[in-house]
Amino acid sequence: MFDIFFDICLCRKYILNIKGAIINSRDFESGSSALHRAIYYGCIDCAVLLLRYGASLELLDDDTRCALQNVCRPRDFPIFASVQSSNEILVWGTNKNYNLGTGNSESTNTPQSVDFFRKEHISIDNVALGAYHSLFLDKKGILYSVGHGEGGRLGVGGEHSLATPKKVKIPKKSYGEHIICISASRKHSLLLTDNSAVFACGLNEDKQLGVRDAGDKLAVFREVVTLRDLNVSGLLRVIARDFHSIAYSEQCIYTWGTNHGQMGIDTDVKTVPLPKQMKLPSKTNIDFVEANNSATVVYTKDTNILLYFKCKMRTIKPPNFEALKSISVVGGDVVKSGKGTATALKLLMLTQTNVIFLWYEITQQFYRCSFSQLRISQIDKIFYKANQVFILSQGDVYKGKCQQVPIPTYMTRTDTQKHPSSTGNIWSSCDQNRTEICKEHMIRIELQRCPSVDRAVDIFCDDDFTSFAVLQESHLKYFKLPNLRHEEYNFKKLYNEVDEFDAVHDVVFHVDSETYAAHKFILYARAPGLRDILQSYEDEHIYLNFKLMTGKMFELMLKHIYTNQFPNEDGEIICYILLLLQ
């Protein structure tokens, strides 16, 4: 085996020294260097040899990853599928209102851990980032809040601000009930438990809390009792927006707050103080719901998009009739602005084939999105805020700005020009492709990878696109703990080997003309009754003359002290031993 390994090493050195291999050359497929490949496949000996010969650690592949970042790339090992995850949280952003929980109000562009959770070894499961405050839910179901507390939006019983996260008490109704969803707006907070109970706190200027007799604000979480009175069950998620709130299940949607045309009801109804069910087409099965302050989007399981906007409901077919992963709602602001299309309603849609489309309410068309610098084959999660995107892809996190550009001429040629033989193809004349997908413009996204972030499992950002949070796998997740053989820790071996003539014992008991060597340390620790006797004797030899006690009885007592073995043959002996040990 050693000879084979030696020959391989010689072969590698021969290629580098004699044949003059370019050590930092990159392949044309992925842009990876030899060092990238060696580290990714775990060939540590090759990586060390390449580094000795000058391989660069700063060289980037087509995905802008250096060689060392391949160490953190997830691998598909089946044996790790059942390993329980433990998440570490990283945050960055403006942090103007202490909403990042870092203990100060300093802004940072570099992801950093939240010391409170890191020092307490708290694994975070969900995050709700708001402009003024944030909520954190750990894997044990404990809720934490931080940030600007005006109006009681933190739910801690007061309106003071918190620079570091603080545990929040929730008035749960039953034992074992736990939180499954959290949401935060600029004014209030919402919680959803597995029993379909919704809790709210914060400002109630627009009746967005949905709590009876709440007044203008609530400083502690209180249940939205109306939902329980309506026997609502199976709720999947709650959504907190600045002026209203949403809770939905697979069959129905409940909204409450101020009506700006997003609830599907007439403009004559200005405020809905208590939860009210939205009108949906018959036999509608909901997949997910997204909303902003001015519009509500419902994606059904039969791949229809229901848009509630300006007091009207309309149906939109998804681009290319593909199933969707997610939808982001932007614009259509309630407050009028002179920014033109910047405030127009836009929907960003991610299909199951990882294609991104942007739908404009003004043009009623889909615009296909493409990445200009990076190649991303899989998109796990995407946010669209303030004309920018925040993307999670296979453990990496990216940010990018969207820009509308003309479609290049080589992409605008018709199918007949590209493939003359496809003139009779019935699929080439799709009505949706001609009318609903824009042929003149596309959306270019200038992506940049977020440094210092890897092993990401979830991402979050606020509505202003100024605060960001990432959950990443703990670096200790795949450390395999040794399987220790279960063993009772006692002094059985020491008891069996003790002898009056060895050099280990330090006390000898004389009972009924018999001698028993022992160890003071063990007797002090495990026999309070004998401890007093040992303290009264300065000599190594101790003579015990108790009434009715025999040498056999003392032997059983020592055996119990050393090995935890408890004889059960004679009850009187047991009682005597217990009295002596006390």
N, C-alpha and C positions, 0 to 999 in steps of 0.2 A: 504494500500500500504506500509506503514511504517513497519507493522508487517511482511509482506513478505520479505522485504529487510533485516530486522533484523534476520529473520530465515536463510536467505541465508548466511549472515555473520557468524552466529554461526556454520553453516554447514561447511564452509570453515575452520574456526579455529579448528573445531573438527577433520577434516581430517589431519590438520597439527600437532596439539598437541597430540591428543589421538592415532590416527592410525599411526603416525610416517611416514608420506609421505616424500619421498626424494625430497627436494625442487628443487634441481638442476639436477634431472634426465632428460635424453633426450630420445625422442622416436626413434624407429628404422627406421622410414620412412624418416624423413628429418633432424633428429638430433636436433630438436627444443625442448627447455625447456618450462616449464609452463609459464615462463615470456615472452618468444618469442611469444607464442600463445596469451597471454593476451594483449600485446601491439599491435600485428598485428590486432586483432579483435576489438580494441578500448575499452577493458574492463579495464578502468583506475583504478577502485576500486580494482579489483583483482591484478593488477600490483603493486599498493601501498602496499597491504597486503603482497604480496610475497616479496617485497623489505624489509618490516619490519621484516620478518622472515628469512632474509639472502639470498635471491635469488641473484645470481651473474649477474652483467651487462656485464662482460667480457666473459661469456660463448659463444662459437661460434657454429653455426649449421653446417650442411654439406656444405653449400654454403659460409662458413667463414663469416657469418654475426652475429653481436651481436644483443641483443634484441632491443637496441635503434635504430638500423638501420632500423628496421621494420616500424618506424614512417615515414621514407622517402620513403618507397616503394610505387610505384604508385598503386592506386586503381581504379577499373573500375566503377566509378560512372557516370551514363549517364548525370547527371545534369552538370557535369564539361566538357562535350565534346565540348561545344561551348565557353569555356573560352579561351580567347586569350593568347597565350604563350608569356612569356618574359624570355629570356635566359640570364644567367650569364656565363661568360667565366672564366675557370681556365687553367693555363699554368704551365709547368715545363720542365726542360731539361738543356742542357749545356749553352745555351744562349750566345755563343761566339761572335755573331755578332749583339747583341741587337734584335734578331729576335722574342723574346717573348713579347717585348713591356712593360717590367716591369720598365723601367727607368734606368736600370743599366745592366752591363754585368756579374753579378754574377749568377753562376749556382745554381739550386735548384732541389732537388728530391721530394719536397713536393708541391702538387698543390696549387697555389695561384692565387688570382684574379688580373686582370689588373686594377690598380687604376684609370687609365684614363677613362675607360668605366664605372667602378663602380661609380665614383664620378659624372659623367655626366649622369648617369642612361640610358646608351646606351645598347640596346638589340642587341646582335650579332646574325646574321642568318647564316653566312658561314665564313670559315677560309681557307686560303691557306698558309701552313707553308713551307718555303724554308730554305735551309742551310744558306743563307745570308740575307734573308729578308722575311717578311710575309705580307699578305693582309688580311684585315678584312672587311666584308660587314655587315652592320647593317640592321635591319628590315625595315628601311625607304629607303633603297637603296643607302645609303651614303657609300663611300669607304674610308678606312683608310690604310695607309702603314707604316711600321716601319722596321728598320734594316740598313744593310750596303748598301749605295746608289751608289756604284761605277757603272758607265755606265748608270746611270739614271733609274735603275730598280724600284725605288720607285715611279716614275711618278710625283714627286712634283716640277720638273723644275730644279733640281740641282743634284749634286752627293754627297752631304754631308750625313753623317749617321744620323739616328734619333733613339733616345733611347726610345721615347714614340710615340704612333701612331699619325699620322697627316692626316687631311682630304685631299683627292685627288680630283682635278677637272677633270671631264670627258667631252670631247666635244661632247655631245649628239646632235643628229640631229633633234629630235622632242620633243615636250612637252609631258610629261608623260612617256617617255622611261626610263626603269630602268634596272639595272644589274641583271642577273639571274645566272651567273656563273663566278668564278674567279679561276685563276691558276697561280702558281709561280714555276719557275725553279731556278737553280743556277745563271742564267744570265738574265732572262727577266720575264715579267709579261704579262698575257693575261686576257682580259675581254670579256664577251658576254652579249649583251642586248636582251630584248624580241623582238626587231626588227631584230634579226639575224645580228646585227652589231658587228664586232670584233675589239677590240682596243688592241694595243701592245706598250710596251716601254721597254727600257733596252739595253743591249749589242746586237749587230747585227753581230758578227764576223762570224757566220755560216748562216746568212740570215734567222734566225728563227723569225724575226719580220714580214716579209711579207709585209712591207710598202715600197712603191716606194720612191726612193731618200732619204732613211733613213740614209745612211752613216753607220758608225761603231757603232753608239749608238743613242738612243733617250731618252731625259730626261723627256718628257711628253707623255701622251697617245695620239696616233694617230690611226685613223681607217685604217684597212686593206681594202682598197678600192676595191681591185680585187674581193673580194667576192661579194660586191655590184654590181660590173660591170657584174658578172656572174649570177646575179639575184638569188643568193642563199637565200633560206628561210627555216624556220623550224629548225634552228640549235638548238641542245639540250645541247651541252657542248663544251668547249674548253679545251685542254690539253697542258700545257707548259712543254717541256722537254729541257734538256741542249743544244741539237743541232738542235732541230726541234720543230714544233708546229702542232697541230691537231685540226680541227673543224669538227663536224659531225652532221648529221640529221638522220632520219629514213631510208633514201634512199641512201645517199652518204657520203663520207668522203673526206675531203680536207686536204692536208699536204703541208708543206713548210719548208725549212731549208736544212741541210746537210744530204745526203743519206748515211746511214750505213747499208742498206739492210732491213730497217724497213718500207719502203714506197711501196714495191712491184714493184719497177722498176729496170732496169739494173744498174750494178755497174759503167757503163760508165758515167752515170749521177751523178756527184759528188754533185751538189748543185741545189736546186729548190728555186729560190729567191722569187717567188710569188706562192700563193695557187694553187695547182693542184689536180684534182680529182683522187683518187685511183681507181684502177681497181678491181671491185667486181664481183662475179658470178651473172648471170642474176637473176632477181626477188629476190634479197636479201633485206630483211627487217631487219634493225639493231635494236637490243635491247639496247646494250651498247658497248662501246669501252674502252679498257684500253691499256696503252703503257708505256714502259720505253725507255731508250736511244737506245736500239738495236732491239726491237721487238714491233709489234703492234698486239693486239688481238681483234678480232671482234666477239661478240656473237650475233647470229641472233635469230629472233623470232621463227624459226623452230628448235631451240636448237642445232645449229651447231656452232662449234668454228673454226674461220678462223685465222690462225697464219701466220703473215708476218714476216719472219726472214731469214736473210742471202740471201736476194734478191729472196726469193721463197715464195709461198703461199701454205699452206697445210691445210687440214680439219681434225679436231679432234672431235670425238664423245665424249660427256660428260660422266663421269663415271656412270655406271649403267643406262645410257640413261635418267638421271634425269635432270630436269630444274635447272638452276643455278640462284643464287642471285647475285653473284659477282665473279670477277676474279682479282687476283693480279699477276703482272708480275715482276719477279726478275731475275737478272743475264743476261747471254749472253752478257757480257760487250764488248763494242767496243774496249777499251784498253786491250790488252792482259796481262794476269797475270799468275803467276806460282802457283796460289792457287787451281788449279784443278777444282773439282766440285763446289767449292765455287762461281766460276764465270760462271758456266753452267746455261743455261736458265731453269727456273722453273716457273710453273704456279700453284698458289694456288686457288682452286675452292671451293666455298661454295654453296651447293645445297639447294633447297627449303625445304628439310627435315632436314636442319641444320647439315649436314654431311660435313666434310672437307676432300678434297683430294689434294694431291700434285703431280703434273705431272712433270717428269724429261725428258728433251729433250735428254739426253744421253741414257737412257734406254728405252725411249718411253713407259713408264708405269706410272700408277697411284698408289700412295701410300696412304693408308687410314691413317688419323690422329685421334688420341684419346687423351683425357685429362687424366693426371695421378692422379691429386690430387682433382680436383673439378668436380662437375657435373653441366653442363650447358645444359639446355633443349632447349634454344632458342638463336640464334645468330643474332643480328640485323645488325651488321656491323663488318668487319674484315679487318685489314691491315697486309700485310706480307712484312717485310723489314729486310734485314741483318739477315736472318734465325730466325727472331723473329716475334711474332704476337701481335697485339693490337686489343682487342675485346670489343665490346659493346653488353651487354646482359641485357635487361630489366632494364635499368637504372644503371647498374653496369659496371665497366670498369676493364679489366684484361690485364695483360702482361704475355708473356710466351716465352720460348726458345724451338725451335724444335730440336729433336734429332732422328736420324734413328736407330731403334732397331730391332732385329729379332722378328718375330711373335711367341708368345708362342705356344707350341705344341698342346695344347688343342684347339687352334683357327685354326690350319692348317689341322685338320682332314677333310676328304672329306665328302660330303653330304651322300654318301653311308654308311660311317662308323658311322655317327651320326644318320641317319635315314635309315635303310636298306630297308624300304618299299618305299623309294623315288627313287628307281633305274629307274623306268620307267617315271619319271617326266621330261617332255621335257624342263622345265625351268631350271633345275639343270645343264644343259650342255650349258650354255650361252658362246658363243665364246669370248665375251669381258671379262667375268670373268676369263677365262683361260689365255688369252694372254695380256690384257691391264691392269689388276689390279694385282699388285705384290702380290705373295703368300708367299714370304720369309721374307719380311721386312715391317715395318710400321713406322709411324712417331709419336713419343711420344712428347706431348707438356706439359711442366711443367708450369702450370698457377699459377699466384699469383694475388690476387685482389688488385687493386690500392686503398690505403687508402685515406680517406678524400674526396672521390668522390661518390656521389649518385645523383639520379634524372637526370642522364645523358641522353641527347637526341641526341647527335652527338659527334663524336671523329675525331681527325685529328693528323697526324704526318708527319715529313719530311722524305725524302728519306734515310737519314743516320740513322734513328731511334734514334735520339738524342734530338729532340724537340717534345713536345706533347701539345695538347690543347683539352679541353673538354667543350662542351656547356651543361649546366644543367638548369633545370627549376628553375625559380625564386622561392625563398621560400615564396614569397607573392602571388603566382599565385592563390591559392585556398582560400585566405582570401575573404570572401563574404562581399562586401560593402553594407551598409544599403540602402534600397530604400527610399530616402527622398521624401516626397510629395512636388510636385512643388507648390511653394507659392511665391507670390509677396511680397517682403520685403518693407513695407511702415509703416507709423505711423498712420494708420487709427484708431486703437483702442485708441491711445493717443489723437487723434483729437476729437473723440466722447466723451471722458471722461474728457476733460479739462474743468475747471470751475474757475471762478474768486475767489472762496473761498477754493480751494484745496491748498495743500502744495507743488505741483510739479511745477506749472507755475512760471515764473520769470519776465513776462512782460505782461502789459495790454494795448491794443490799444483802443483808443476812436475815433470812426468814426461816424459822423452824429448822435450824441446823443445815440450811442450804444457802448457797451463794448465787447472786444474780448480778452480772455486770450490766451497766447501762450508761447512758449519755445524758449529762445534765441539761444540755441545750434542748433536747427533744422532750425531756420530762418537764422542763420549765414551760415550754410552749404548749404542751398538750395535756398536762395533768396539774391543774391548780391545787389539788389536794396534796400531791407530793411536793409541790413547789415550797410550801411552808416547812415541810420536813427537811428539805435540802438546805434551806436557809438557816435552820437551827443547828446543823452539823457542819463543823469545819473540817472534819476528817473525811477521807475518801470512803471509809467503811461506815455504813449506816446499819444499825440493828433495829429491826422492826419487831415489836412484841405486842401485837394486837390480839385481843381475845377472839377466839374462833377462827383466826386467819391461819391458813396453812401455806406451805411453799407452793403447792399446786395452784391455789387461788391467786397468789402474787404473780405466778408465771402467766396465768390467763390475763391478768391485768396488764402486764407488760406487753403481751402479745396484742392486746387491743390498742394500746397506746401507739405501738409501732406500725401495725398493719391494718387497723380499723376492723379487724375481725372480731365479731361479736358472738360468743358462744350462746347457744339457746337450749342446752341440755338440762341445766339446773337453774331454776329461777332464783333460788336463794343466793347462789354464787353471784349472779348478775346484779342483784340488788346490793350486795355487799360491795362489789366493785364500783358501782355507781356512787355509793355513799363515800367511798374512799377518794374517788377522783374529783368530787365536788370541793 
